[in-house]
Amino acid sequence: MDWSPAYSWLVLALLLSLAELTSGAMVLLALGIAAALTAAVTALGLTLPWQLLSMGVFTGVLLPICIMVIRPRFSPRGVAYGTTGTGVEKGNHYITLRRDFDDATGIKVNGDFYRLRVLDSGETELPDGTPVVFRRFEGTTALVTLHQPADVTLQDDNSQRKEP
């Protein structure tokens, strides 16, 4: 069996696809599939410039497909990776936690623990399970306000008097 350029593209496709196991971003998988398709084009006998052009075209088509179609299927629902700190969490309600090793009070935003500070009082220690509303980040500190539950029972609902 003679070594051909198509085998080189197949080896590259295999290495890129295996490297995808370490990242999870689906970029290396798209490149691996593009390299495998380029190996098929190479087997047809095209020269190196045509191989590189086909690799570029396959990458340009497959990369957006892998990122927009395949990657969301492997991500947990409701988690927007890469958006923490951009303001999308503003106004969300969280429950405070105490971290085990230093007993710090904080909240978990997208799975990451952030120490907190109450905007009104500057307080940094709250009881575990306190409801808070996230406002913004200041460095790595989450600035929050205490959640004030609205009184949902209206006076008219509790009244004994009946309207005619």
Disulfide bonds with the S-S distance in Angstrom:
none
